[in-house]
Amino acid sequence: MIPRGISVKKLNNFLEDLRKQGLWAERHSYSIRIMYNGKFVASLHLYPGFNEAVLRLYGDVEVNNMVQEVVYKTVSRYLPDFKLKIQVISL
């Protein structure tokens, strides 16, 4: 079995959906950097061969909770087969 990638159109729609929900997102391949109020607060790393997404949160508790909720809904909508893992990074 050969792992399948995620189409560029789907990834771009994913980013646009995050932006409509108040987060700024930009991507490089399968890594997405997420900003809120002018600060990087999270990164999302997609692993299509494993149907896994890892969300790394760098903000305070309130921002982390909001970002996690938005990303969870967006991943569920665009990548329903993916399992979302959460990592909170203390800076």
PyMOL Python script that loads the backbone (N, CA, C, O; Angstrom):
from pymol import cmd

cmd.read_pdbstr("""\
ATOM      1  N   MET A   1       0.833  -1.178   0.000  1.00  0.00           N
ATOM      2  CA  MET A   1       0.000   0.000   0.000  1.00  0.00           C
ATOM      3  C   MET A   1       0.888   1.256   0.000  1.00  0.00           C
ATOM      4  O   MET A   1       1.802   1.376   0.816  1.00  0.00           O
ATOM      5  N   ILE A   2       0.615   2.166  -0.903  1.00  0.00           N
ATOM      6  CA  ILE A   2       1.361   3.414  -1.014  1.00  0.00           C
ATOM      7  C   ILE A   2       0.591   4.516  -0.271  1.00  0.00           C
ATOM      8  O   ILE A   2      -0.602   4.700  -0.513  1.00  0.00           O
ATOM      9  N   PRO A   3       1.260   5.249   0.631  1.00  0.00           N
ATOM     10  CA  PRO A   3       0.564   6.338   1.324  1.00  0.00           C
ATOM     11  C   PRO A   3       0.137   7.422   0.337  1.00  0.00           C
ATOM     12  O   PRO A   3       0.863   7.743  -0.604  1.00  0.00           O
ATOM     13  N   ARG A   4      -1.034   7.969   0.564  1.00  0.00           N
ATOM     14  CA  ARG A   4      -1.544   9.019  -0.301  1.00  0.00           C
ATOM     15  C   ARG A   4      -1.335  10.363   0.366  1.00  0.00           C
ATOM     16  O   ARG A   4      -1.471  10.496   1.582  1.00  0.00           O
ATOM     17  N   GLY A   5      -1.006  11.349  -0.432  1.00  0.00           N
ATOM     18  CA  GLY A   5      -0.826  12.704   0.068  1.00  0.00           C
ATOM     19  C   GLY A   5      -2.169  13.410   0.207  1.00  0.00           C
ATOM     20  O   GLY A   5      -3.225  12.820  -0.021  1.00  0.00           O
ATOM     21  N   ILE A   6      -2.107  14.655   0.576  1.00  0.00           N
ATOM     22  CA  ILE A   6      -3.289  15.499   0.692  1.00  0.00           C
ATOM     23  C   ILE A   6      -3.195  16.509  -0.443  1.00  0.00           C
ATOM     24  O   ILE A   6      -2.144  17.114  -0.652  1.00  0.00           O
ATOM     25  N   SER A   7      -4.281  16.691  -1.170  1.00  0.00           N
ATOM     26  CA  SER A   7      -4.241  17.596  -2.315  1.00  0.00           C
ATOM     27  C   SER A   7      -3.974  19.031  -1.868  1.00  0.00           C
ATOM     28  O   SER A   7      -4.370  19.442  -0.778  1.00  0.00           O
ATOM     29  N   VAL A   8      -3.300  19.776  -2.726  1.00  0.00           N
ATOM     30  CA  VAL A   8      -2.981  21.169  -2.446  1.00  0.00           C
ATOM     31  C   VAL A   8      -4.274  21.964  -2.277  1.00  0.00           C
ATOM     32  O   VAL A   8      -4.354  22.845  -1.421  1.00  0.00           O
ATOM     33  N   LYS A   9      -5.265  21.664  -3.075  1.00  0.00           N
ATOM     34  CA  LYS A   9      -6.549  22.376  -2.980  1.00  0.00           C
ATOM     35  C   LYS A   9      -7.177  22.174  -1.595  1.00  0.00           C
ATOM     36  O   LYS A   9      -7.683  23.123  -0.995  1.00  0.00           O
ATOM     37  N   LYS A  10      -7.141  20.943  -1.097  1.00  0.00           N
ATOM     38  CA  LYS A  10      -7.698  20.660   0.224  1.00  0.00           C
ATOM     39  C   LYS A  10      -6.904  21.390   1.310  1.00  0.00           C
ATOM     40  O   LYS A  10      -7.493  21.946   2.236  1.00  0.00           O
ATOM     41  N   LEU A  11      -5.573  21.391   1.203  1.00  0.00           N
ATOM     42  CA  LEU A  11      -4.741  22.093   2.182  1.00  0.00           C
ATOM     43  C   LEU A  11      -5.011  23.600   2.157  1.00  0.00           C
ATOM     44  O   LEU A  11      -5.096  24.232   3.211  1.00  0.00           O
ATOM     45  N   ASN A  12      -5.144  24.170   0.971  1.00  0.00           N
ATOM     46  CA  ASN A  12      -5.429  25.603   0.868  1.00  0.00           C
ATOM     47  C   ASN A  12      -6.816  25.933   1.431  1.00  0.00           C
ATOM     48  O   ASN A  12      -6.985  26.962   2.085  1.00  0.00           O
ATOM     49  N   ASN A  13      -7.791  25.085   1.187  1.00  0.00           N
ATOM     50  CA  ASN A  13      -9.124  25.290   1.764  1.00  0.00           C
ATOM     51  C   ASN A  13      -9.077  25.170   3.287  1.00  0.00           C
ATOM     52  O   ASN A  13      -9.772  25.900   3.993  1.00  0.00           O
ATOM     53  N   PHE A  14      -8.272  24.266   3.777  1.00  0.00           N
ATOM     54  CA  PHE A  14      -8.074  24.077   5.213  1.00  0.00           C
ATOM     55  C   PHE A  14      -7.553  25.382   5.832  1.00  0.00           C
ATOM     56  O   PHE A  14      -8.071  25.848   6.847  1.00  0.00           O
ATOM     57  N   LEU A  15      -6.517  25.967   5.204  1.00  0.00           N
ATOM     58  CA  LEU A  15      -5.951  27.222   5.693  1.00  0.00           C
ATOM     59  C   LEU A  15      -6.973  28.344   5.646  1.00  0.00           C
ATOM     60  O   LEU A  15      -7.095  29.118   6.597  1.00  0.00           O
ATOM     61  N   GLU A  16      -7.695  28.435   4.562  1.00  0.00           N
ATOM     62  CA  GLU A  16      -8.711  29.481   4.422  1.00  0.00           C
ATOM     63  C   GLU A  16      -9.774  29.358   5.507  1.00  0.00           C
ATOM     64  O   GLU A  16     -10.247  30.367   6.030  1.00  0.00           O
ATOM     65  N   ASP A  17     -10.146  28.142   5.845  1.00  0.00           N
ATOM     66  CA  ASP A  17     -11.130  27.914   6.905  1.00  0.00           C
ATOM     67  C   ASP A  17     -10.579  28.373   8.260  1.00  0.00           C
ATOM     68  O   ASP A  17     -11.302  28.993   9.040  1.00  0.00           O
ATOM     69  N   LEU A  18      -9.316  28.077   8.544  1.00  0.00           N
ATOM     70  CA  LEU A  18      -8.700  28.552   9.789  1.00  0.00           C
ATOM     71  C   LEU A  18      -8.710  30.077   9.842  1.00  0.00           C
ATOM     72  O   LEU A  18      -8.988  30.664  10.887  1.00  0.00           O
ATOM     73  N   ARG A  19      -8.407  30.714   8.717  1.00  0.00           N
ATOM     74  CA  ARG A  19      -8.370  32.176   8.664  1.00  0.00           C
ATOM     75  C   ARG A  19      -9.751  32.782   8.895  1.00  0.00           C
ATOM     76  O   ARG A  19      -9.877  33.821   9.542  1.00  0.00           O
ATOM     77  N   LYS A  20     -10.774  32.139   8.372  1.00  0.00           N
ATOM     78  CA  LYS A  20     -12.144  32.627   8.578  1.00  0.00           C
ATOM     79  C   LYS A  20     -12.572  32.526  10.039  1.00  0.00           C
ATOM     80  O   LYS A  20     -13.491  33.219  10.473  1.00  0.00           O
ATOM     81  N   GLN A  21     -11.900  31.661  10.790  1.00  0.00           N
ATOM     82  CA  GLN A  21     -12.238  31.466  12.198  1.00  0.00           C
ATOM     83  C   GLN A  21     -11.344  32.280  13.129  1.00  0.00           C
ATOM     84  O   GLN A  21     -11.310  32.025  14.333  1.00  0.00           O
ATOM     85  N   GLY A  22     -10.618  33.262  12.579  1.00  0.00           N
ATOM     86  CA  GLY A  22      -9.861  34.188  13.398  1.00  0.00           C
ATOM     87  C   GLY A  22      -8.396  33.850  13.636  1.00  0.00           C
ATOM     88  O   GLY A  22      -7.720  34.533  14.405  1.00  0.00           O
ATOM     89  N   LEU A  23      -7.903  32.811  12.989  1.00  0.00           N
ATOM     90  CA  LEU A  23      -6.495  32.440  13.129  1.00  0.00           C
ATOM     91  C   LEU A  23      -5.778  32.728  11.815  1.00  0.00           C
ATOM     92  O   LEU A  23      -6.342  32.510  10.743  1.00  0.00           O
ATOM     93  N   TRP A  24      -4.554  33.210  11.886  1.00  0.00           N
ATOM     94  CA  TRP A  24      -3.768  33.330  10.673  1.00  0.00           C
ATOM     95  C   TRP A  24      -2.959  32.054  10.538  1.00  0.00           C
ATOM     96  O   TRP A  24      -2.319  31.621  11.496  1.00  0.00           O
ATOM     97  N   ALA A  25      -2.980  31.453   9.369  1.00  0.00           N
ATOM     98  CA  ALA A  25      -2.255  30.201   9.146  1.00  0.00           C
ATOM     99  C   ALA A  25      -1.492  30.286   7.835  1.00  0.00           C
ATOM    100  O   ALA A  25      -1.985  30.825   6.844  1.00  0.00           O
ATOM    101  N   GLU A  26      -0.301  29.751   7.848  1.00  0.00           N
ATOM    102  CA  GLU A  26       0.507  29.632   6.641  1.00  0.00           C
ATOM    103  C   GLU A  26       1.161  28.265   6.674  1.00  0.00           C
ATOM    104  O   GLU A  26       1.395  27.698   7.741  1.00  0.00           O
ATOM    105  N   ARG A  27       1.451  27.748   5.500  1.00  0.00           N
ATOM    106  CA  ARG A  27       1.976  26.384   5.491  1.00  0.00           C
ATOM    107  C   ARG A  27       3.216  26.261   4.633  1.00  0.00           C
ATOM    108  O   ARG A  27       3.456  27.045   3.714  1.00  0.00           O
ATOM    109  N   HIS A  28       3.993  25.247   4.970  1.00  0.00           N
ATOM    110  CA  HIS A  28       5.123  24.802   4.164  1.00  0.00           C
ATOM    111  C   HIS A  28       4.994  23.291   4.118  1.00  0.00           C
ATOM    112  O   HIS A  28       5.234  22.605   5.111  1.00  0.00           O
ATOM    113  N   SER A  29       4.620  22.788   2.972  1.00  0.00           N
ATOM    114  CA  SER A  29       4.370  21.363   2.804  1.00  0.00           C
ATOM    115  C   SER A  29       3.279  20.925   3.780  1.00  0.00           C
ATOM    116  O   SER A  29       2.154  21.419   3.698  1.00  0.00           O
ATOM    117  N   TYR A  30       3.582  20.021   4.691  1.00  0.00           N
ATOM    118  CA  TYR A  30       2.569  19.524   5.632  1.00  0.00           C
ATOM    119  C   TYR A  30       2.715  20.123   7.033  1.00  0.00           C
ATOM    120  O   TYR A  30       2.177  19.582   7.999  1.00  0.00           O
ATOM    121  N   SER A  31       3.441  21.239   7.143  1.00  0.00           N
ATOM    122  CA  SER A  31       3.567  21.942   8.417  1.00  0.00           C
ATOM    123  C   SER A  31       2.840  23.272   8.315  1.00  0.00           C
ATOM    124  O   SER A  31       3.042  24.033   7.368  1.00  0.00           O
ATOM    125  N   ILE A  32       1.999  23.542   9.292  1.00  0.00           N
ATOM    126  CA  ILE A  32       1.195  24.757   9.295  1.00  0.00           C
ATOM    127  C   ILE A  32       1.513  25.550  10.551  1.00  0.00           C
ATOM    128  O   ILE A  32       1.411  25.037  11.666  1.00  0.00           O
ATOM    129  N   ARG A  33       1.902  26.812  10.360  1.00  0.00           N
ATOM    130  CA  ARG A  33       2.145  27.704  11.489  1.00  0.00           C
ATOM    131  C   ARG A  33       0.894  28.529  11.719  1.00  0.00           C
ATOM    132  O   ARG A  33       0.283  29.015  10.767  1.00  0.00           O
ATOM    133  N   ILE A  34       0.508  28.688  12.978  1.00  0.00           N
ATOM    134  CA  ILE A  34      -0.743  29.362  13.318  1.00  0.00           C
ATOM    135  C   ILE A  34      -0.448  30.569  14.206  1.00  0.00           C
ATOM    136  O   ILE A  34       0.253  30.463  15.213  1.00  0.00           O
ATOM    137  N   MET A  35      -1.002  31.726  13.810  1.00  0.00           N
ATOM    138  CA  MET A  35      -0.841  32.961  14.574  1.00  0.00           C
ATOM    139  C   MET A  35      -2.200  33.424  15.091  1.00  0.00           C
ATOM    140  O   MET A  35      -3.241  33.179  14.481  1.00  0.00           O
ATOM    141  N   TYR A  36      -2.154  34.100  16.238  1.00  0.00           N
ATOM    142  CA  TYR A  36      -3.340  34.720  16.817  1.00  0.00           C
ATOM    143  C   TYR A  36      -2.892  36.032  17.448  1.00  0.00           C
ATOM    144  O   TYR A  36      -1.956  36.059  18.248  1.00  0.00           O
ATOM    145  N   ASN A  37      -3.562  37.112  17.086  1.00  0.00           N
ATOM    146  CA  ASN A  37      -3.214  38.449  17.589  1.00  0.00           C
ATOM    147  C   ASN A  37      -1.740  38.783  17.364  1.00  0.00           C
ATOM    148  O   ASN A  37      -1.090  39.355  18.239  1.00  0.00           O
ATOM    149  N   GLY A  38      -1.215  38.426  16.192  1.00  0.00           N
ATOM    150  CA  GLY A  38       0.147  38.791  15.835  1.00  0.00           C
ATOM    151  C   GLY A  38       1.253  37.949  16.442  1.00  0.00           C
ATOM    152  O   GLY A  38       2.428  38.285  16.295  1.00  0.00           O
ATOM    153  N   LYS A  39       0.907  36.867  17.117  1.00  0.00           N
ATOM    154  CA  LYS A  39       1.918  35.992  17.724  1.00  0.00           C
ATOM    155  C   LYS A  39       1.726  34.559  17.242  1.00  0.00           C
ATOM    156  O   LYS A  39       0.599  34.094  17.070  1.00  0.00           O
ATOM    157  N   PHE A  40       2.842  33.866  17.028  1.00  0.00           N
ATOM    158  CA  PHE A  40       2.741  32.439  16.724  1.00  0.00           C
ATOM    159  C   PHE A  40       2.330  31.716  17.993  1.00  0.00           C
ATOM    160  O   PHE A  40       2.998  31.827  19.021  1.00  0.00           O
ATOM    161  N   VAL A  41       1.241  30.983  17.925  1.00  0.00           N
ATOM    162  CA  VAL A  41       0.708  30.305  19.110  1.00  0.00           C
ATOM    163  C   VAL A  41       0.640  28.799  18.942  1.00  0.00           C
ATOM    164  O   VAL A  41       0.409  28.079  19.914  1.00  0.00           O
ATOM    165  N   ALA A  42       0.840  28.306  17.715  1.00  0.00           N
ATOM    166  CA  ALA A  42       0.724  26.860  17.503  1.00  0.00           C
ATOM    167  C   ALA A  42       1.346  26.477  16.169  1.00  0.00           C
ATOM    168  O   ALA A  42       1.593  27.317  15.303  1.00  0.00           O
ATOM    169  N   SER A  43       1.587  25.194  16.039  1.00  0.00           N
ATOM    170  CA  SER A  43       1.965  24.628  14.746  1.00  0.00           C
ATOM    171  C   SER A  43       1.238  23.296  14.606  1.00  0.00           C
ATOM    172  O   SER A  43       1.043  22.564  15.577  1.00  0.00           O
ATOM    173  N   LEU A  44       0.850  23.010  13.391  1.00  0.00           N
ATOM    174  CA  LEU A  44       0.137  21.770  13.102  1.00  0.00           C
ATOM    175  C   LEU A  44       0.965  21.009  12.078  1.00  0.00           C
ATOM    176  O   LEU A  44       1.311  21.543  11.024  1.00  0.00           O
ATOM    177  N   HIS A  45       1.277  19.769  12.394  1.00  0.00           N
ATOM    178  CA  HIS A  45       2.092  18.936  11.516  1.00  0.00           C
ATOM    179  C   HIS A  45       1.254  17.750  11.066  1.00  0.00           C
ATOM    180  O   HIS A  45       0.748  16.985  11.887  1.00  0.00           O
ATOM    181  N   LEU A  46       1.113  17.606   9.751  1.00  0.00           N
ATOM    182  CA  LEU A  46       0.287  16.546   9.170  1.00  0.00           C
ATOM    183  C   LEU A  46       1.175  15.420   8.658  1.00  0.00           C
ATOM    184  O   LEU A  46       2.194  15.654   8.008  1.00  0.00           O
ATOM    185  N   TYR A  47       0.767  14.203   8.965  1.00  0.00           N
ATOM    186  CA  TYR A  47       1.487  13.008   8.541  1.00  0.00           C
ATOM    187  C   TYR A  47       0.519  12.118   7.770  1.00  0.00           C
ATOM    188  O   TYR A  47      -0.071  11.200   8.340  1.00  0.00           O
ATOM    189  N   PRO A  48       0.352  12.393   6.446  1.00  0.00           N
ATOM    190  CA  PRO A  48      -0.658  11.672   5.672  1.00  0.00           C
ATOM    191  C   PRO A  48      -0.471  10.161   5.641  1.00  0.00           C
ATOM    192  O   PRO A  48      -1.459   9.426   5.630  1.00  0.00           O
ATOM    193  N   GLY A  49       0.757   9.683   5.626  1.00  0.00           N
ATOM    194  CA  GLY A  49       0.990   8.237   5.587  1.00  0.00           C
ATOM    195  C   GLY A  49       0.527   7.522   6.839  1.00  0.00           C
ATOM    196  O   GLY A  49       0.330   6.306   6.830  1.00  0.00           O
ATOM    197  N   PHE A  50       0.353   8.272   7.916  1.00  0.00           N
ATOM    198  CA  PHE A  50      -0.056   7.686   9.193  1.00  0.00           C
ATOM    199  C   PHE A  50      -1.439   8.156   9.629  1.00  0.00           C
ATOM    200  O   PHE A  50      -1.920   7.765  10.693  1.00  0.00           O
ATOM    201  N   ASN A  51      -2.092   9.005   8.804  1.00  0.00           N
ATOM    202  CA  ASN A  51      -3.393   9.594   9.151  1.00  0.00           C
ATOM    203  C   ASN A  51      -3.348  10.219  10.535  1.00  0.00           C
ATOM    204  O   ASN A  51      -4.212   9.978  11.379  1.00  0.00           O
ATOM    205  N   GLU A  52      -2.331  11.018  10.743  1.00  0.00           N
ATOM    206  CA  GLU A  52      -2.124  11.633  12.051  1.00  0.00           C
ATOM    207  C   GLU A  52      -1.786  13.112  11.872  1.00  0.00           C
ATOM    208  O   GLU A  52      -1.103  13.504  10.925  1.00  0.00           O
ATOM    209  N   ALA A  53      -2.285  13.919  12.809  1.00  0.00           N
ATOM    210  CA  ALA A  53      -1.952  15.334  12.870  1.00  0.00           C
ATOM    211  C   ALA A  53      -1.511  15.639  14.294  1.00  0.00           C
ATOM    212  O   ALA A  53      -2.134  15.183  15.254  1.00  0.00           O
ATOM    213  N   VAL A  54      -0.437  16.410  14.429  1.00  0.00           N
ATOM    214  CA  VAL A  54       0.070  16.775  15.750  1.00  0.00           C
ATOM    215  C   VAL A  54      -0.024  18.294  15.875  1.00  0.00           C
ATOM    216  O   VAL A  54       0.578  19.031  15.094  1.00  0.00           O
ATOM    217  N   LEU A  55      -0.784  18.751  16.866  1.00  0.00           N
ATOM    218  CA  LEU A  55      -0.935  20.167  17.141  1.00  0.00           C
ATOM    219  C   LEU A  55      -0.049  20.511  18.327  1.00  0.00           C
ATOM    220  O   LEU A  55      -0.223  19.978  19.423  1.00  0.00           O
ATOM    221  N   ARG A  56       0.910  21.413  18.095  1.00  0.00           N
ATOM    222  CA  ARG A  56       1.789  21.869  19.175  1.00  0.00           C
ATOM    223  C   ARG A  56       1.354  23.272  19.564  1.00  0.00           C
ATOM    224  O   ARG A  56       1.329  24.179  18.733  1.00  0.00           O
ATOM    225  N   LEU A  57       1.013  23.441  20.833  1.00  0.00           N
ATOM    226  CA  LEU A  57       0.481  24.703  21.342  1.00  0.00           C
ATOM    227  C   LEU A  57       1.539  25.431  22.149  1.00  0.00           C
ATOM    228  O   LEU A  57       2.196  24.836  23.003  1.00  0.00           O
ATOM    229  N   TYR A  58       1.707  26.746  21.876  1.00  0.00           N
ATOM    230  CA  TYR A  58       2.739  27.540  22.530  1.00  0.00           C
ATOM    231  C   TYR A  58       2.179  28.708  23.335  1.00  0.00           C
ATOM    232  O   TYR A  58       2.944  29.416  23.990  1.00  0.00           O
ATOM    233  N   GLY A  59       0.860  28.928  23.305  1.00  0.00           N
ATOM    234  CA  GLY A  59       0.269  30.100  23.935  1.00  0.00           C
ATOM    235  C   GLY A  59      -0.110  29.878  25.383  1.00  0.00           C
ATOM    236  O   GLY A  59       0.248  28.873  25.997  1.00  0.00           O
ATOM    237  N   ASP A  60      -0.859  30.861  25.923  1.00  0.00           N
ATOM    238  CA  ASP A  60      -1.364  30.680  27.283  1.00  0.00           C
ATOM    239  C   ASP A  60      -2.585  29.758  27.238  1.00  0.00           C
ATOM    240  O   ASP A  60      -3.036  29.378  26.157  1.00  0.00           O
ATOM    241  N   VAL A  61      -3.109  29.405  28.386  1.00  0.00           N
ATOM    242  CA  VAL A  61      -4.162  28.384  28.479  1.00  0.00           C
ATOM    243  C   VAL A  61      -5.396  28.764  27.671  1.00  0.00           C
ATOM    244  O   VAL A  61      -5.933  27.925  26.948  1.00  0.00           O
ATOM    245  N   GLU A  62      -5.859  30.005  27.776  1.00  0.00           N
ATOM    246  CA  GLU A  62      -7.070  30.424  27.058  1.00  0.00           C
ATOM    247  C   GLU A  62      -6.878  30.350  25.550  1.00  0.00           C
ATOM    248  O   GLU A  62      -7.738  29.843  24.830  1.00  0.00           O
ATOM    249  N   VAL A  63      -5.748  30.858  25.078  1.00  0.00           N
ATOM    250  CA  VAL A  63      -5.462  30.830  23.643  1.00  0.00           C
ATOM    251  C   VAL A  63      -5.311  29.387  23.175  1.00  0.00           C
ATOM    252  O   VAL A  63      -5.839  29.016  22.127  1.00  0.00           O
ATOM    253  N   ASN A  64      -4.596  28.572  23.946  1.00  0.00           N
ATOM    254  CA  ASN A  64      -4.423  27.165  23.580  1.00  0.00           C
ATOM    255  C   ASN A  64      -5.769  26.457  23.440  1.00  0.00           C
ATOM    256  O   ASN A  64      -5.974  25.697  22.493  1.00  0.00           O
ATOM    257  N   ASN A  65      -6.679  26.700  24.369  1.00  0.00           N
ATOM    258  CA  ASN A  65      -8.003  26.054  24.317  1.00  0.00           C
ATOM    259  C   ASN A  65      -8.774  26.484  23.079  1.00  0.00           C
ATOM    260  O   ASN A  65      -9.402  25.656  22.420  1.00  0.00           O
ATOM    261  N   MET A  66      -8.732  27.784  22.755  1.00  0.00           N
ATOM    262  CA  MET A  66      -9.435  28.282  21.583  1.00  0.00           C
ATOM    263  C   MET A  66      -8.840  27.697  20.309  1.00  0.00           C
ATOM    264  O   MET A  66      -9.573  27.239  19.433  1.00  0.00           O
ATOM    265  N   VAL A  67      -7.514  27.710  20.204  1.00  0.00           N
ATOM    266  CA  VAL A  67      -6.846  27.181  19.013  1.00  0.00           C
ATOM    267  C   VAL A  67      -7.138  25.691  18.871  1.00  0.00           C
ATOM    268  O   VAL A  67      -7.418  25.216  17.771  1.00  0.00           O
ATOM    269  N   GLN A  68      -7.075  24.961  19.967  1.00  0.00           N
ATOM    270  CA  GLN A  68      -7.336  23.525  19.923  1.00  0.00           C
ATOM    271  C   GLN A  68      -8.748  23.243  19.416  1.00  0.00           C
ATOM    272  O   GLN A  68      -8.944  22.341  18.601  1.00  0.00           O
ATOM    273  N   GLU A  69      -9.722  24.001  19.888  1.00  0.00           N
ATOM    274  CA  GLU A  69     -11.111  23.798  19.454  1.00  0.00           C
ATOM    275  C   GLU A  69     -11.280  24.082  17.962  1.00  0.00           C
ATOM    276  O   GLU A  69     -11.915  23.311  17.243  1.00  0.00           O
ATOM    277  N   VAL A  70     -10.707  25.193  17.506  1.00  0.00           N
ATOM    278  CA  VAL A  70     -10.819  25.559  16.089  1.00  0.00           C
ATOM    279  C   VAL A  70     -10.125  24.521  15.214  1.00  0.00           C
ATOM    280  O   VAL A  70     -10.684  24.085  14.208  1.00  0.00           O
ATOM    281  N   VAL A  71      -8.919  24.126  15.587  1.00  0.00           N
ATOM    282  CA  VAL A  71      -8.166  23.153  14.782  1.00  0.00           C
ATOM    283  C   VAL A  71      -8.870  21.798  14.783  1.00  0.00           C
ATOM    284  O   VAL A  71      -8.943  21.138  13.747  1.00  0.00           O
ATOM    285  N   TYR A  72      -9.387  21.380  15.935  1.00  0.00           N
ATOM    286  CA  TYR A  72     -10.091  20.093  16.004  1.00  0.00           C
ATOM    287  C   TYR A  72     -11.275  20.074  15.035  1.00  0.00           C
ATOM    288  O   TYR A  72     -11.457  19.107  14.295  1.00  0.00           O
ATOM    289  N   LYS A  73     -12.082  21.148  15.038  1.00  0.00           N
ATOM    290  CA  LYS A  73     -13.235  21.206  14.132  1.00  0.00           C
ATOM    291  C   LYS A  73     -12.787  21.204  12.676  1.00  0.00           C
ATOM    292  O   LYS A  73     -13.406  20.556  11.831  1.00  0.00           O
ATOM    293  N   THR A  74     -11.718  21.926  12.389  1.00  0.00           N
ATOM    294  CA  THR A  74     -11.254  22.032  11.011  1.00  0.00           C
ATOM    295  C   THR A  74     -10.647  20.713  10.525  1.00  0.00           C
ATOM    296  O   THR A  74     -10.892  20.300   9.392  1.00  0.00           O
ATOM    297  N   VAL A  75      -9.865  20.059  11.368  1.00  0.00           N
ATOM    298  CA  VAL A  75      -9.320  18.750  10.999  1.00  0.00           C
ATOM    299  C   VAL A  75     -10.456  17.757  10.787  1.00  0.00           C
ATOM    300  O   VAL A  75     -10.430  16.986   9.827  1.00  0.00           O
ATOM    301  N   SER A  76     -11.443  17.766  11.659  1.00  0.00           N
ATOM    302  CA  SER A  76     -12.588  16.855  11.518  1.00  0.00           C
ATOM    303  C   SER A  76     -13.324  17.075  10.206  1.00  0.00           C
ATOM    304  O   SER A  76     -13.815  16.126   9.595  1.00  0.00           O
ATOM    305  N   ARG A  77     -13.399  18.328   9.774  1.00  0.00           N
ATOM    306  CA  ARG A  77     -14.112  18.658   8.538  1.00  0.00           C
ATOM    307  C   ARG A  77     -13.322  18.238   7.300  1.00  0.00           C
ATOM    308  O   ARG A  77     -13.885  17.638   6.385  1.00  0.00           O
ATOM    309  N   TYR A  78     -12.037  18.543   7.263  1.00  0.00           N
ATOM    310  CA  TYR A  78     -11.242  18.310   6.056  1.00  0.00           C
ATOM    311  C   TYR A  78     -10.487  16.982   6.044  1.00  0.00           C
ATOM    312  O   TYR A  78     -10.232  16.422   4.979  1.00  0.00           O
ATOM    313  N   LEU A  79     -10.132  16.485   7.214  1.00  0.00           N
ATOM    314  CA  LEU A  79      -9.343  15.251   7.306  1.00  0.00           C
ATOM    315  C   LEU A  79      -9.990  14.305   8.318  1.00  0.00           C
ATOM    316  O   LEU A  79      -9.391  14.011   9.353  1.00  0.00           O
ATOM    317  N   PRO A  80     -11.192  13.828   8.037  1.00  0.00           N
ATOM    318  CA  PRO A  80     -11.945  13.055   9.030  1.00  0.00           C
ATOM    319  C   PRO A  80     -11.277  11.751   9.455  1.00  0.00           C
ATOM    320  O   PRO A  80     -11.581  11.237  10.531  1.00  0.00           O
ATOM    321  N   ASP A  81     -10.391  11.213   8.655  1.00  0.00           N
ATOM    322  CA  ASP A  81      -9.721   9.954   9.003  1.00  0.00           C
ATOM    323  C   ASP A  81      -8.489  10.173   9.892  1.00  0.00           C
ATOM    324  O   ASP A  81      -7.892   9.210  10.372  1.00  0.00           O
ATOM    325  N   PHE A  82      -8.115  11.420  10.106  1.00  0.00           N
ATOM    326  CA  PHE A  82      -6.909  11.726  10.871  1.00  0.00           C
ATOM    327  C   PHE A  82      -7.192  11.747  12.362  1.00  0.00           C
ATOM    328  O   PHE A  82      -8.254  12.176  12.813  1.00  0.00           O
ATOM    329  N   LYS A  83      -6.207  11.270  13.114  1.00  0.00           N
ATOM    330  CA  LYS A  83      -6.260  11.365  14.570  1.00  0.00           C
ATOM    331  C   LYS A  83      -5.444  12.593  14.960  1.00  0.00           C
ATOM    332  O   LYS A  83      -4.313  12.757  14.504  1.00  0.00           O
ATOM    333  N   LEU A  84      -6.016  13.463  15.805  1.00  0.00           N
ATOM    334  CA  LEU A  84      -5.335  14.677  16.236  1.00  0.00           C
ATOM    335  C   LEU A  84      -4.700  14.451  17.596  1.00  0.00           C
ATOM    336  O   LEU A  84      -5.379  14.103  18.562  1.00  0.00           O
ATOM    337  N   LYS A  85      -3.387  14.652  17.663  1.00  0.00           N
ATOM    338  CA  LYS A  85      -2.661  14.570  18.932  1.00  0.00           C
ATOM    339  C   LYS A  85      -2.286  15.985  19.354  1.00  0.00           C
ATOM    340  O   LYS A  85      -1.952  16.825  18.519  1.00  0.00           O
ATOM    341  N   ILE A  86      -2.344  16.239  20.659  1.00  0.00           N
ATOM    342  CA  ILE A  86      -2.067  17.574  21.193  1.00  0.00           C
ATOM    343  C   ILE A  86      -0.791  17.531  22.024  1.00  0.00           C
ATOM    344  O   ILE A  86      -0.602  16.631  22.843  1.00  0.00           O
ATOM    345  N   GLN A  87       0.085  18.514  21.806  1.00  0.00           N
ATOM    346  CA  GLN A  87       1.279  18.686  22.637  1.00  0.00           C
ATOM    347  C   GLN A  87       1.324  20.134  23.097  1.00  0.00           C
ATOM    348  O   GLN A  87       1.317  21.044  22.269  1.00  0.00           O
ATOM    349  N   VAL A  88       1.372  20.358  24.397  1.00  0.00           N
ATOM    350  CA  VAL A  88       1.513  21.702  24.942  1.00  0.00           C
ATOM    351  C   VAL A  88       2.985  21.929  25.231  1.00  0.00           C
ATOM    352  O   VAL A  88       3.606  21.186  25.990  1.00  0.00           O
ATOM    353  N   ILE A  89       3.532  22.963  24.615  1.00  0.00           N
ATOM    354  CA  ILE A  89       4.953  23.282  24.763  1.00  0.00           C
ATOM    355  C   ILE A  89       5.064  24.502  25.678  1.00  0.00           C
ATOM    356  O   ILE A  89       4.497  25.554  25.379  1.00  0.00           O
ATOM    357  N   SER A  90       5.783  24.370  26.777  1.00  0.00           N
ATOM    358  CA  SER A  90       6.005  25.493  27.683  1.00  0.00           C
ATOM    359  C   SER A  90       7.239  26.253  27.235  1.00  0.00           C
ATOM    360  O   SER A  90       8.314  25.676  27.076  1.00  0.00           O
ATOM    361  N   LEU A  91       7.075  27.546  27.033  1.00  0.00           N
ATOM    362  CA  LEU A  91       8.215  28.364  26.603  1.00  0.00           C
ATOM    363  C   LEU A  91       8.760  29.170  27.751  1.00  0.00           C
ATOM    364  O   LEU A  91       9.722  29.918  27.578  1.00  0.00           O
TER     365      LEU A  91
END
""", "prot")
cmd.dss("prot")
cmd.show_as("cartoon", "prot")
cmd.util.cbc("prot")
cmd.orient("prot")
